[in-house]
Amino acid sequence: MVRRLVFYGDDLVQVELPDRTEILKAPPPLAQMPDYQSAVRRALREPLGCPPLAEMVGPGSRVTIAFDDPCLPLPPVWRDPRGLAVEAALEELFSLGVRREDIELVCAVGLHRKWTERELQRVLGKRVWAVMGPSRVRNHDAEDPLGNVHLGSTPEGYPVEVDRCLLESDLTIYVNLNWTSMNGGWKSYLVGLGTYRSIRAHHNPATLIEGGTVMDPASRFHDILRAQGEFLSRHARVLSVETVLNNRVWPGPLDRYLSLEKGRVPLPFLLSRHAPQALKSTVSSALRSAYAPIAVNAGHPEAVHRKTLEALYRQQNVRVEKQRDALFLALPNLSPYAAFSRINPLLAANSALGYVFNLHMRRPLVRDGGALVLMQPFLPGFHRRHHLPYVEFYEKVLPETRDPREMETRFEESFADRKEYIEAYRHHYSYHGAHPFYVWYWCGLALERLGRVIVVGAKKREVVERLGFEHAPSLARAWDMARESLGGDFSLAHLSIPPIFAIEVETGS
């Protein structure tokens, strides 16, 4: 047997894997940029595919700086590059004569929850907040009838409805922090500053299941976003600033304890094994990462995003010769949609089957009909403020159906249009009523491709069964269950996460 350290919720444990297991690891972290803010300013002066900033704005110009919300990266970065990039952009704008009163900062939340002033200050940093906050900083509101505008539909019929700031500004600068190949490009504008009407055009089962992985720029998901983006570009003047991060997860002192390459479980984790879950969750939520910028480009969204993907692929992509019969994953209690909140069963499922399974180009690491063995505690319960619609989805929708297409037809619009969920989204820091559906739809590609999802280590068996997965009381029993359907000599891969990385399978068999 092969012994490996893995994250299991808020714990670090040692597991035994079959001798034939192929351990796949992320590429080593690339070196960070020596002077990130100077690089941002240079990118704004020499943008790709559009005029320099000095030719686009001047005294009297109205400018919006939109920025990604703090869902990513995970864990949150110690000193957020978004704030540094916004600070550099503000300095350039001020030097060109643009007044503070003519600049607005907008957190591009899409259908995510809105963020408190304290949370926004964490992203933007004290210097930006001192100049712009709180009066010139706001969250996008996808349900504000006066704050959004419907521009029409693309030739393919995809609606385009976005925050009014895109139309009323002389220039919208979008500051993106790129952590996966799904993010950036036109998605920043059409999702981050979009409405339910626009977002549902690509956040649906047909697109997310039948159109290929969302991580692949050639997928239907990104085709639709490009069509919407081309339509938007006829109405709005935009300039993207995209930053690519390396994968150095832990700062030096923490790396001694949290690296998965250690030979045995560190003493702090041995001592905390039986600590109350609330205490462990509190400690985990305080962790900060050491991700650092390796590239930054500014300019037209498509030109910039091509450069972004080139850098991201150098940092993240791992080639393997062929698909495997089975995959073993063990994941921490992290989810983009639990940032500064708490994880729940739906988000645990989405982290594995939505995010990690989809981290591939063209074809998944696991063959059709293969198995996923997932080690995760699947902590029961929900944050009743942040994830209000998730509760009803879990308690009433999942017992009726787990089929994304049936969910979309029977339930999605009633959640999206529910007054209490709209009120909670707009004024009480809750995710939008449609969001739990999108979290589940995103698991759909994995659920249709995989023959079995076997969960080890769940705190409550009924939680796993509610989600439609199989429960295994031990890892040894999980291997037996996999052999029952795959045969005794099934091929097995293990993704050592964190950090995250993307798989490129060279052949289909």
SVG drawing of the C-alpha trace seen along z (x, -y; Angstrom):
<svg xmlns="http://www.w3.org/2000/svg" viewBox="-42 -68 53 77">
<polyline fill="none" stroke="black" stroke-width="0.4" points="0.0,0.0 1.0,-3.6 0.7,-6.0 -0.2,-9.6 -1.1,-12.7 -4.5,-14.2 -6.8,-16.9 -10.1,-15.6 -12.3,-18.5 -10.4,-20.5 -8.0,-17.7 -4.8,-16.4 -4.7,-12.6 -2.7,-9.7 -4.4,-7.2 -3.4,-3.9 -3.8,-3.7 -3.3,-0.6 0.3,-0.2 -0.8,-0.8 -2.2,-4.3 -0.8,-7.1 -0.2,-10.2 -0.7,-13.3 0.6,-16.6 0.5,-20.2 3.5,-21.8 5.9,-23.7 5.0,-27.3 6.3,-29.8 8.2,-32.8 6.1,-35.9 6.5,-39.2 9.0,-41.5 6.9,-44.7 3.3,-43.9 1.8,-47.4 4.3,-48.8 3.4,-46.0 -0.3,-46.9 0.4,-50.6 2.5,-49.6 -0.2,-47.3 -2.8,-50.1 -0.4,-52.4 0.3,-49.7 -2.9,-47.6 -3.6,-44.8 -6.1,-45.3 -7.2,-48.8 -5.9,-52.4 -3.8,-53.3 -5.8,-54.5 -4.7,-58.1 -6.6,-58.1 -9.7,-56.6 -10.3,-58.9 -9.5,-62.3 -11.0,-65.2 -14.8,-64.8 -14.8,-61.1 -17.0,-58.7 -15.2,-55.5 -16.3,-52.3 -13.8,-49.9 -15.4,-46.5 -13.6,-43.7 -14.0,-40.0 -15.7,-39.2 -13.7,-37.3 -15.0,-33.8 -11.6,-33.0 -8.8,-32.1 -9.0,-29.5 -7.9,-30.0 -8.1,-33.8 -4.8,-35.4 -2.9,-37.2 -2.5,-40.5 -5.1,-40.6 -3.7,-41.6 -7.2,-42.9 -6.7,-45.8 -3.2,-46.4 -4.5,-46.5 -7.4,-48.8 -4.9,-51.1 -2.7,-51.2 -5.6,-51.9 -6.8,-54.7 -3.4,-56.3 -3.4,-56.2 -6.9,-57.7 -6.1,-60.5 -3.0,-61.3 -5.1,-61.7 -7.4,-64.2 -10.3,-61.8 -12.0,-63.0 -12.7,-60.7 -16.4,-61.8 -16.5,-60.4 -15.2,-56.9 -17.2,-54.1 -15.9,-50.7 -18.3,-47.8 -17.9,-44.3 -19.1,-42.0 -21.1,-39.5 -23.4,-38.1 -25.8,-35.9 -23.4,-35.4 -24.2,-37.0 -23.3,-40.6 -20.3,-41.4 -20.1,-43.5 -18.1,-46.7 -15.5,-44.8 -15.2,-42.0 -14.9,-44.5 -12.2,-46.3 -10.3,-43.1 -10.3,-42.8 -9.5,-46.4 -7.0,-47.1 -6.8,-50.0 -5.3,-52.5 -8.1,-52.1 -10.8,-52.1 -9.4,-55.3 -9.8,-57.1 -13.0,-55.4 -14.9,-53.7 -17.6,-53.4 -19.5,-56.0 -17.9,-55.1 -17.9,-51.3 -20.9,-49.1 -22.0,-45.5 -23.6,-44.8 -27.3,-44.0 -28.7,-41.6 -32.2,-42.2 -32.3,-46.0 -34.9,-46.9 -33.4,-50.4 -29.8,-49.4 -29.7,-47.0 -30.5,-47.4 -31.7,-44.8 -29.8,-45.5 -31.5,-42.8 -30.4,-39.4 -27.5,-38.0 -28.2,-36.6 -28.3,-33.2 -31.0,-34.4 -29.0,-34.8 -30.3,-37.8 -27.8,-40.4 -28.9,-42.2 -26.2,-43.9 -25.4,-46.5 -26.3,-50.0 -22.8,-51.2 -21.5,-49.5 -23.6,-51.7 -23.4,-55.0 -19.6,-54.9 -17.2,-56.3 -15.0,-53.3 -15.4,-50.2 -12.2,-48.7 -12.6,-45.1 -10.0,-43.8 -9.9,-40.0 -7.9,-37.6 -7.5,-34.4 -7.3,-31.2 -9.0,-28.7 -9.4,-28.7 -13.2,-29.1 -12.8,-32.7 -11.9,-35.9 -12.6,-37.0 -16.2,-37.9 -17.4,-35.9 -16.3,-38.7 -18.8,-41.1 -21.7,-38.8 -21.7,-36.9 -20.2,-39.2 -22.3,-42.2 -25.1,-40.2 -28.6,-39.3 -30.5,-36.0 -32.0,-36.6 -28.5,-36.7 -26.7,-34.2 -29.3,-31.4 -28.4,-31.4 -25.2,-29.4 -25.8,-28.2 -28.2,-25.5 -28.0,-21.7 -27.9,-21.6 -24.8,-23.8 -23.0,-22.5 -23.6,-18.8 -23.7,-18.4 -21.4,-21.3 -18.1,-20.1 -16.3,-21.2 -16.6,-24.8 -12.8,-24.9 -12.2,-24.4 -12.3,-27.7 -13.7,-25.6 -16.8,-24.6 -20.4,-25.7 -20.3,-27.7 -17.6,-30.0 -19.1,-30.1 -22.3,-31.6 -20.3,-34.1 -18.3,-35.2 -21.5,-35.8 -22.9,-37.8 -19.6,-39.7 -19.5,-40.6 -23.0,-42.0 -22.1,-43.9 -19.1,-45.4 -21.4,-47.3 -22.9,-49.2 -20.1,-49.5 -16.5,-50.5 -14.5,-48.1 -10.9,-47.3 -9.9,-44.1 -7.0,-43.8 -6.4,-40.1 -3.9,-38.7 -2.6,-35.1 -1.6,-33.6 1.0,-31.0 0.1,-28.0 2.2,-28.6 -0.6,-27.9 1.0,-28.3 3.3,-31.0 6.6,-29.7 5.8,-29.0 2.4,-27.3 4.0,-25.1 5.9,-23.3 2.6,-22.0 0.3,-21.9 2.4,-20.5 1.1,-17.1 4.6,-16.0 5.4,-15.5 6.0,-11.8 3.6,-11.8 0.7,-13.8 2.1,-16.9 1.7,-17.1 -0.8,-20.0 -3.2,-17.8 -2.7,-14.8 -3.6,-17.0 -6.6,-18.6 -8.2,-15.4 -10.7,-15.2 -11.2,-19.0 -14.8,-20.4 -15.7,-20.9 -16.6,-24.6 -13.1,-25.2 -11.4,-23.5 -13.7,-25.4 -12.7,-28.7 -9.0,-28.0 -9.4,-26.9 -11.3,-30.0 -8.5,-32.1 -5.9,-30.5 -4.5,-32.8 -2.6,-31.7 0.6,-32.9 -0.6,-33.0 1.3,-35.7 1.0,-37.2 3.0,-35.7 1.5,-37.7 -0.8,-40.7 -2.2,-42.0 -4.7,-44.8 -6.7,-45.6 -9.5,-44.1 -11.1,-41.2 -10.4,-38.6 -6.8,-39.7 -6.1,-39.8 -7.7,-36.5 -5.6,-34.6 -2.5,-35.8 -4.0,-34.9 -4.6,-31.3 -1.1,-31.0 0.3,-31.9 -2.3,-29.8 -1.6,-26.7 2.1,-27.0 1.3,-27.0 -1.6,-24.5 -1.8,-22.0 -0.6,-18.4 -0.5,-16.0 -1.4,-12.3 -1.2,-9.6 -4.7,-8.1 -7.9,-8.1 -8.2,-6.1 -10.9,-3.7 -11.1,-5.5 -10.1,-8.6 -9.5,-9.1 -10.0,-12.6 -9.7,-13.9 -10.7,-17.5 -10.6,-20.2 -13.6,-22.1 -13.2,-24.8 -15.6,-26.1 -15.8,-29.4 -19.3,-29.8 -18.3,-29.3 -15.8,-32.1 -16.0,-34.0 -19.0,-31.6 -19.3,-27.9 -19.4,-24.8 -22.5,-22.7 -23.3,-19.4 -24.2,-20.9 -20.9,-22.9 -18.9,-19.9 -20.4,-18.0 -19.8,-21.0 -16.1,-21.2 -15.4,-17.7 -17.8,-17.0 -18.2,-20.6 -14.7,-22.1 -12.2,-19.3 -13.8,-16.9 -14.2,-19.7 -10.5,-20.7 -9.6,-19.1 -9.3,-20.0 -11.6,-18.2 -11.9,-14.8 -12.0,-14.0 -9.3,-12.0 -11.8,-9.2 -13.3,-7.2 -17.1,-7.0 -18.6,-4.5 -15.6,-4.9 -15.7,-5.6 -14.9,-8.4 -13.9,-7.6 -14.3,-10.8 -13.1,-11.4 -14.9,-14.3 -16.9,-14.8 -19.9,-16.4 -20.7,-18.4 -24.5,-18.7 -26.3,-22.0 -26.4,-25.4 -25.6,-29.0 -29.1,-30.2 -28.3,-33.7 -25.8,-33.3 -27.3,-30.1 -31.0,-30.6 -32.4,-29.0 -30.0,-26.1 -32.0,-24.9 -35.2,-24.4 -33.3,-23.0 -31.8,-20.3 -35.0,-19.6 -37.6,-19.7 -36.0,-19.6 -33.5,-16.8 -36.0,-14.3 -38.1,-14.9 -35.4,-14.7 -31.6,-14.8 -32.0,-15.2 -30.7,-18.7 -33.0,-18.9 -36.1,-18.0 -35.0,-20.5 -34.7,-23.2 -38.2,-22.6 -40.0,-22.1 -38.3,-24.3 -35.7,-26.8 -37.9,-29.7 -40.0,-29.5 -36.8,-29.8 -35.4,-32.6 -38.7,-34.6 -39.5,-34.1 -39.9,-37.4 -38.3,-36.3 -35.2,-35.0 -34.9,-38.2 -35.2,-40.3 -32.6,-38.1 -30.2,-38.4 -30.6,-42.2 -30.6,-43.2 -29.4,-40.3 -26.2,-38.8 -27.8,-35.7 -27.0,-33.8 -29.6,-34.2 -32.5,-31.8 -31.2,-30.2 -27.7,-29.6 -28.2,-26.2 -29.5,-24.9 -26.4,-26.1 -24.2,-24.5 -25.9,-21.2 -26.1,-21.5 -22.3,-22.0 -22.0,-18.5 -24.1,-17.1 -21.2,-16.4 -19.5,-14.2 -22.8,-12.5 -23.5,-11.6 -20.0,-10.3 -19.3,-8.4 -20.7,-5.0 -20.3,-5.4 -19.6,-8.1 -18.4,-6.5 -18.0,-8.7 -15.8,-7.8 -15.8,-9.7 -19.2,-11.4 -20.3,-12.5 -23.9,-11.4 -24.8,-8.6 -28.2,-10.2 -26.5,-13.3 -24.6,-11.3 -27.7,-9.3 -29.7,-12.5 -27.2,-13.6 -27.5,-10.2 -24.0,-9.0 -22.9,-5.7 -21.7,-5.5 -18.6,-3.5 -17.7,-3.0 -14.0,-2.8 -11.5,-3.4 -10.8,0.4 -14.5,1.0 -14.5,-1.7 -11.8,0.1 -13.9,3.3 -16.9,1.5 -14.9,0.1 -13.6,3.6 -17.1,4.9 -17.9,2.8 -14.4,2.1 -12.6,5.4 -9.7,6.3 -7.0,4.5 -8.7,1.2 -6.4,-1.8 -6.5,-4.5 -5.3,-8.1 -5.1,-10.4 -5.0,-14.2 -2.9,-15.6 -4.9,-18.8 -4.2,-21.6 -3.0,-23.3 -5.5,-22.8 -4.3,-21.9 -5.9,-20.9 -5.5,-17.6 -4.9,-17.2 -5.5,-13.6 -3.5,-12.8 -5.7,-9.8 -9.2,-8.7 -8.4,-5.2"/>
</svg>
